[in-house]
Structures are given as C-alpha cells and as structure tokens.
Amino acid sequence: MQLIKSDGSISEVKFKGKKPSLEEMQQAVGGYIEMIPTKDKRMMVINEEGKMKHLPRNNVATSIVTLFPNDFIVGDVLVGDPSLLE
C-alpha cells in the first residue's frame, strides 16, 4: 500500500499481516476511516473527519479520485488494491 501525505510525498507502507488491520489504517490516516474508489480502480482510505479537524489539503490524493466540483481530499491517505482492504 502507498501512503500519500498531504505534503505530496508518497511512500510504501508495510503492515504486520497480509492486510492492514482497522487499527493500522486508523493510525495511518489519523482517525476514523472512510474508503473511496480511485480513478484507477484502487481504494483510498481517508480520515472521515479530516475536514472537521481542518487537516491540510492533499492535492495528490485529490487528483486520483472523482469528486464533486470544488471538493478535495485532506490529510494523509492510504491507497491500495481493493483486495487488501476487504
């Protein structure tokens, strides 16, 4: 899985098991999670309360999902194959 930070940096993330646990995903994004599909059929894990917490805008993450006009992604996100997040 990839971690896309709000500063634009991207890194590979390894988890303890084959699939990340709920707790590992929550730790990576800093809170409760929400999953949304990306344009290339992967899944993105975002902080469900990111906008309420005033997390910084994540332009890289915003560019790989389809959103309503003028909407955007905030905070650090995880992106990976949907099979890893089932």
N, C-alpha and C positions, 0 to 999 in steps of 0.2 A: 504494500500500500504506500501511497505517497501522502506526505504531509505538506500542504500548501499553506505557508504562513502569510499573514496579512502584509508582511513586508515584501512579498513576491518571491521569497526563497522557497525552493522545493527540495524535499529530501525523502529518501526511502525510510520507512518505519517498519521495524520488526516487532512482532508481538510474541508472547510466551507460547501460545498454541498456534495451530494452523490458521485459526480465525481469531480476530480480536474479540475480547470479551466486552460486554457492555461497559464495565468499569474502565477498561483501557481506552475505549472510544470516548467516553465522557472525559477522561483525563486529558486526552489529546486535544479536544475542542473546548475544554474548559466549562463543561456543564451538561445539561440535558441535551440529548441529541435529536436531530431530525434528519431524515435521509431524502435526498432528491436526486433524480437521474441527471446525468451529464449528456451533452450533445453526442458524445461518442459511446453511449450505452454503458458507461460505468456508473457507479453510485458515489454520491458525495455525502459525507456526514458533516453536518454543521451544528453549531450551537443554537438550539431552539430559541434561546432568549438573548441572542447576540445583539440584536438591535436595541432591546430594552436595556441592556448592560452597556450600551454605547461602545461596543467593540469597534476597532478600526476597520474601514472598508478593505475588502480583499479583491482587488481588481483582476488578479489572475484567475481566482475561483469564479468570479462573476462572468468572465469571458468564456467559460466552458459549460455554462448552463443556460437554458432558455427561461427567462423570467418575464414578468410583466414590464412594460415600459417604465423606465426610471427606477426599477428595483435593483437591488445589489446584494451581494453576499458580504458578511462581516466576519471578522475573526479568523482563526486558524481552522482549516478543514482537512478532513481525510478524503482521499479519492482512491477507489479500488474496484476490482471486479465484483459484480453483484453476488457471486457465489461466496465471496469472503464475508459477506455481511448478512447472510440468511440466518 
